Amino acid sequence: IILIIQNKNLSAKIIYIYIDCFINLIIAHWIALNTVYNYALSVLIHPGKSKGSGPSKCRTCRTNRPERSHHCQQCGFCVLMMDHHCLWINNCIGYYNYGYFLRTCIFCTHWINLWDSHFVA
C-alpha cells in the first residue's frame, strides 16, 4: 500500500496508528500465549495427592488425610487443598495447579476484554 501524504501532521497520525496497532498486537499475542501455557500446565500438573497422614480420615478411600483435603468422586482420590473438580480442564484444582488455573482465568479474561475493545467494531 502506497500512501501519498502531503500534510506532515497526517503522516504523524498514521505512524502513531501503526505503532499503536503493533503494540496492541504484541500485547494480544503475549496474553494468548500465556493463556495457552497456563491452561496446559493446569491440565498436565497433578493437583496433589494426599499421602495418608493427617488428623482426619476419608470415608470413601479410608486413609488419613491432612486438613483441607477432600475426596474427589471423579478422580477417585483425596486431593490436597482441593478447590473443585473443573470440567474445562478435566482435572481437580488443588495445591500444585491452583496458581496455573487462576492465571488461566485471569489471562482469558484479559484476552476477552482486549478482543472486545480493540478487534470487534
Accessible surface in RSA format (square Angstrom, percent):
REM  Atomic radii and reference values for relative SASA: ProtOr
REM  Chains: A
REM  Algorithm: Lee & Richards
REM  Probe-radius: 1.40
REM  Slices: 20
REM RES _ NUM      All-atoms   Total-Side   Main-Chain    Non-polar    All polar
REM                ABS   REL    ABS   REL    ABS   REL    ABS   REL    ABS   REL
RES ILE A   1   200.93 114.3 123.35  91.9  77.58 187.0 133.82  96.4  67.12 182.1
RES ILE A   2   159.11  90.5 130.81  97.4  28.31  68.2 133.67  96.3  25.45  69.1
RES LEU A   3    92.30  51.4  66.36  47.5  25.94  65.2  67.51  47.4  24.79  66.7
RES ILE A   4   153.82  87.5 120.56  89.8  33.26  80.2 123.66  89.0  30.16  81.8
RES ILE A   5    59.34  33.8  26.62  19.8  32.72  78.9  28.39  20.4  30.95  84.0
RES GLN A   6   171.27  95.8 133.76  97.8  37.51  89.3  50.50 107.5 120.76  91.6
RES ASN A   7    83.90  57.9  76.69  74.1   7.21  17.4  24.97  60.1  58.94  57.0
RES LYS A   8   175.76  85.7 168.17 103.2   7.59  18.1 112.03 100.8  63.73  67.9
RES ASN A   9   106.01  73.1 103.63 100.1   2.38   5.7  17.86  43.0  88.15  85.2
RES LEU A  10    88.34  49.2  86.88  62.2   1.46   3.7  87.94  61.8   0.40   1.1
RES SER A  11    32.33  27.3  32.14  42.9   0.19   0.4  17.52  37.3  14.81  20.7
RES ALA A  12    59.56  54.8  50.41  77.8   9.15  20.8  54.93  77.4   4.62  12.3
RES LYS A  13   131.64  64.2 129.15  79.2   2.49   5.9  74.80  67.3  56.84  60.5
RES ILE A  14    38.88  22.1  38.71  28.8   0.17   0.4  38.82  28.0   0.06   0.2
RES ILE A  15   102.26  58.2 101.83  75.9   0.43   1.0 102.26  73.6   0.00   0.0
RES TYR A  16   149.89  70.0 147.88  84.1   2.01   5.2 107.80  81.0  42.09  51.9
RES ILE A  17    99.25  56.5  98.20  73.2   1.05   2.5  99.25  71.5   0.00   0.0
RES TYR A  18   130.57  61.0 126.15  71.8   4.42  11.5  99.18  74.5  31.39  38.7
RES ILE A  19    92.23  52.5  90.55  67.5   1.68   4.1  92.23  66.4   0.00   0.0
RES ASP A  20    61.05  42.8  59.04  58.8   2.00   4.7   3.79   8.9  57.25  57.1
RES CYS A  21    72.12  54.6  65.86  73.5   6.26  14.7  24.90  63.1  47.21  50.9
RES PHE A  22   121.85  61.0 117.94  73.1   3.91  10.2 121.54  73.7   0.31   0.9
RES ILE A  23    85.41  48.6  85.12  63.4   0.29   0.7  85.41  61.5   0.00   0.0
RES ASN A  24    22.84  15.8  22.84  22.1   0.00   0.0   3.49   8.4  19.36  18.7
RES LEU A  25    86.52  48.2  86.01  61.5   0.51   1.3  86.22  60.5   0.30   0.8
RES ILE A  26    91.68  52.2  87.52  65.2   4.16  10.0  90.64  65.3   1.04   2.8
RES ILE A  27    73.22  41.7  72.30  53.9   0.92   2.2  73.22  52.7   0.00   0.0
RES ALA A  28     3.46   3.2   3.39   5.2   0.07   0.2   3.46   4.9   0.00   0.0
RES HIS A  29   103.76  56.7 102.39  71.2   1.37   3.5  70.34  72.5  33.42  38.9
RES TRP A  30   147.23  59.1 143.95  69.7   3.28   7.7 122.75  65.4  24.48  39.7
RES ILE A  31    15.20   8.7  15.20  11.3   0.00   0.0  15.20  10.9   0.00   0.0
RES ALA A  32    33.24  30.6  30.29  46.7   2.95   6.7  33.16  46.7   0.08   0.2
RES LEU A  33   126.45  70.4 123.56  88.4   2.89   7.3 124.01  87.1   2.43   6.5
RES ASN A  34    30.70  21.2  29.76  28.8   0.94   2.3   1.01   2.4  29.68  28.7
RES THR A  35    24.17  17.2  24.17  24.5   0.00   0.0  24.17  32.5   0.00   0.0
RES VAL A  36    98.99  65.1  97.53  88.3   1.46   3.5  98.99  86.0   0.00   0.0
RES TYR A  37   131.23  61.3 125.50  71.4   5.72  14.9  93.88  70.6  37.34  46.0
RES ASN A  38     5.31   3.7   5.31   5.1   0.00   0.0   0.00   0.0   5.31   5.1
RES TYR A  39    93.43  43.6  93.43  53.2   0.00   0.0  67.45  50.7  25.98  32.0
RES ALA A  40    39.18  36.0  35.61  54.9   3.57   8.1  39.18  55.2   0.00   0.0
RES LEU A  41    37.50  20.9  37.50  26.8   0.00   0.0  37.50  26.3   0.00   0.0
RES SER A  42     0.02   0.0   0.02   0.0   0.00   0.0   0.00   0.0   0.02   0.0
RES VAL A  43    51.33  33.8  40.85  37.0  10.48  25.3  40.85  35.5  10.48  28.4
RES LEU A  44   139.58  77.7 108.73  77.8  30.85  77.6 111.15  78.1  28.43  76.5
RES ILE A  45    50.97  29.0  47.03  35.0   3.94   9.5  50.97  36.7   0.00   0.0
RES HIS A  46    90.41  49.4  82.19  57.1   8.22  21.0  71.69  73.9  18.72  21.8
RES PRO A  47     1.53   1.1   1.53   1.4   0.00   0.0   1.53   1.3   0.00   0.0
RES GLY A  48     2.44   3.0   0.00   N/A   2.44   3.0   2.44   6.7   0.00   0.0
RES LYS A  49   110.93  54.1 105.64  64.8   5.29  12.6  52.35  47.1  58.58  62.4
RES SER A  50    18.67  15.8   2.03   2.7  16.64  38.3   2.03   4.3  16.64  23.3
RES LYS A  51   182.65  89.1 147.02  90.2  35.63  84.8 104.80  94.3  77.85  82.9
RES GLY A  52    30.98  38.2   0.00   N/A  30.98  38.2  11.26  30.9  19.72  44.2
RES SER A  53    76.80  64.9  70.42  94.0   6.39  14.7  48.26 102.8  28.55  40.0
RES GLY A  54    32.46  40.0   0.00   N/A  32.46  40.0  14.44  39.6  18.02  40.4
RES PRO A  55   109.80  80.0  63.59  58.0  46.21 168.0  76.54  63.2  33.26 206.7
RES SER A  56    46.19  39.0  39.72  53.0   6.47  14.9  41.88  89.2   4.31   6.0
RES LYS A  57   126.42  61.7 108.54  66.6  17.88  42.6  69.81  62.8  56.61  60.3
RES CYS A  58     2.68   2.0   1.52   1.7   1.17   2.7   0.18   0.4   2.51   2.7
RES ARG A  59   216.82  91.0 200.07 102.0  16.75  39.9  82.83 113.2 133.99  81.2
RES THR A  60    78.97  56.2  52.74  53.5  26.23  62.5  40.09  53.8  38.89  58.8
RES CYS A  61    48.85  37.0  26.18  29.2  22.67  53.3  29.98  75.9  18.88  20.4
RES ARG A  62   169.59  71.2 155.21  79.1  14.38  34.2  58.47  79.9 111.12  67.3
RES THR A  63    60.25  42.9  56.18  57.0   4.07   9.7  54.38  73.0   5.87   8.9
RES ASN A  64    64.01  44.1  60.42  58.4   3.59   8.6   0.82   2.0  63.19  61.1
RES ARG A  65    45.83  19.2  45.83  23.4   0.00   0.0   0.00   0.0  45.83  27.8
RES PRO A  66    38.69  28.2  37.53  34.2   1.16   4.2  38.00  31.4   0.68   4.3
RES GLU A  67   133.69  76.8 115.93  87.7  17.76  42.3  42.54  82.3  91.14  74.4
RES ARG A  68   150.06  63.0 136.84  69.8  13.22  31.5  61.37  83.9  88.69  53.8
RES SER A  69     3.53   3.0   0.02   0.0   3.51   8.1   0.00   0.0   3.53   4.9
RES HIS A  70    94.77  51.8  94.63  65.8   0.13   0.3  59.06  60.9  35.70  41.5
RES HIS A  71    33.41  18.3  14.34  10.0  19.07  48.8  10.10  10.4  23.31  27.1
RES CYS A  72     1.84   1.4   0.31   0.3   1.53   3.6   1.53   3.9   0.31   0.3
RES GLN A  73   135.62  75.8 109.95  80.4  25.68  61.1  56.04 119.3  79.58  60.4
RES GLN A  74   126.19  70.6  87.88  64.2  38.31  91.2  39.13  83.3  87.06  66.0
RES CYS A  75    42.47  32.1  13.00  14.5  29.48  69.3   8.03  20.4  34.44  37.1
RES GLY A  76    47.67  58.8   0.00   N/A  47.67  58.8  23.39  64.2  24.28  54.4
RES PHE A  77    37.63  18.8  36.73  22.7   0.90   2.4  37.63  22.8   0.00   0.0
RES CYS A  78     4.87   3.7   2.56   2.9   2.31   5.4   2.56   6.5   2.31   2.5
RES VAL A  79     0.00   0.0   0.00   0.0   0.00   0.0   0.00   0.0   0.00   0.0
RES LEU A  80    37.60  20.9  37.60  26.9   0.00   0.0  37.60  26.4   0.00   0.0
RES MET A  81    74.96  38.8  69.39  45.9   5.57  13.3  54.14  46.0  20.82  27.6
RES MET A  82    33.32  17.3  22.09  14.6  11.23  26.7  21.24  18.1  12.08  16.0
RES ASP A  83    80.77  56.6  53.85  53.6  26.92  63.7   6.94  16.3  73.83  73.6
RES HIS A  84    69.16  37.8  65.36  45.4   3.80   9.7  56.75  58.5  12.41  14.4
RES HIS A  85    32.55  17.8  13.34   9.3  19.22  49.2  11.27  11.6  21.29  24.8
RES CYS A  86     6.83   5.2   4.70   5.2   2.13   5.0   2.13   5.4   4.70   5.1
RES LEU A  87   148.70  82.8 125.27  89.6  23.43  58.9 126.01  88.5  22.69  61.1
RES TRP A  88   219.41  88.0 202.36  97.9  17.05  40.0 175.65  93.7  43.76  71.0
RES ILE A  89     7.10   4.0   2.24   1.7   4.86  11.7   4.25   3.1   2.85   7.7
RES ASN A  90   121.85  84.0 104.02 100.5  17.83  42.9  24.96  60.1  96.89  93.6
RES ASN A  91    19.27  13.3  18.81  18.2   0.45   1.1   4.14  10.0  15.13  14.6
RES CYS A  92     0.00   0.0   0.00   0.0   0.00   0.0   0.00   0.0   0.00   0.0
RES ILE A  93     0.00   0.0   0.00   0.0   0.00   0.0   0.00   0.0   0.00   0.0
RES GLY A  94     0.55   0.7   0.00   N/A   0.55   0.7   0.26   0.7   0.29   0.6
RES TYR A  95   119.44  55.8 100.12  57.0  19.32  50.3  54.20  40.7  65.24  80.4
RES TYR A  96   122.13  57.0 107.48  61.1  14.65  38.1  72.42  54.4  49.71  61.3
RES ASN A  97     0.00   0.0   0.00   0.0   0.00   0.0   0.00   0.0   0.00   0.0
RES TYR A  98   100.01  46.7  99.99  56.9   0.02   0.0  61.30  46.1  38.71  47.7
RES GLY A  99    28.78  35.5   0.00   N/A  28.78  35.5  22.22  61.0   6.56  14.7
RES TYR A 100    57.73  27.0  57.73  32.8   0.00   0.0  17.52  13.2  40.21  49.6
RES PHE A 101    34.23  17.1  34.23  21.2   0.00   0.0  34.23  20.8   0.00   0.0
RES LEU A 102    83.18  46.3  83.14  59.5   0.04   0.1  83.18  58.4   0.00   0.0
RES ARG A 103   103.87  43.6 103.78  52.9   0.08   0.2  41.58  56.8  62.29  37.8
RES THR A 104    15.50  11.0  15.50  15.7   0.00   0.0  15.50  20.8   0.00   0.0
RES CYS A 105    54.66  41.3  48.84  54.5   5.82  13.7  26.19  66.4  28.47  30.7
RES ILE A 106    81.80  46.5  78.49  58.5   3.31   8.0  81.70  58.8   0.10   0.3
RES PHE A 107    29.61  14.8  29.61  18.3   0.00   0.0  29.61  18.0   0.00   0.0
RES CYS A 108    50.29  38.0  49.89  55.6   0.41   1.0   6.92  17.5  43.37  46.8
RES THR A 109    76.17  54.2  74.00  75.0   2.17   5.2  51.13  68.7  25.04  37.9
RES HIS A 110    92.07  50.3  89.95  62.5   2.12   5.4  55.45  57.1  36.62  42.6
RES TRP A 111    76.24  30.6  76.24  36.9   0.00   0.0  51.42  27.4  24.82  40.3
RES ILE A 112   103.33  58.8 101.56  75.7   1.77   4.3 103.03  74.2   0.29   0.8
RES ASN A 113    85.64  59.1  81.70  79.0   3.93   9.5  25.20  60.6  60.44  58.4
RES LEU A 114    21.87  12.2  18.44  13.2   3.44   8.6  21.30  15.0   0.58   1.5
RES TRP A 115   124.40  49.9 124.40  60.2   0.00   0.0 107.63  57.4  16.77  27.2
RES ASP A 116    93.80  65.7  85.07  84.7   8.74  20.7  13.65  32.1  80.15  79.9
RES SER A 117    81.80  69.1  45.30  60.5  36.49  84.1  48.53 103.4  33.26  46.6
RES HIS A 118    94.67  51.7  62.59  43.5  32.08  82.1  34.87  35.9  59.80  69.6
RES PHE A 119    86.06  43.1  53.22  33.0  32.84  85.5  58.30  35.3  27.76  79.4
RES VAL A 120    79.37  52.2  62.38  56.5  16.99  41.0  65.90  57.3  13.47  36.5
RES ALA A 121   145.54 133.8  72.10 111.3  73.44 167.1 108.92 153.4  36.62  97.0
END  Absolute sums over single chains surface
CHAIN  1 A     9134.8       7856.0       1278.8       5850.8       3284.0
END  Absolute sums over all chains
TOTAL          9134.8       7856.0       1278.8       5850.8       3284.0
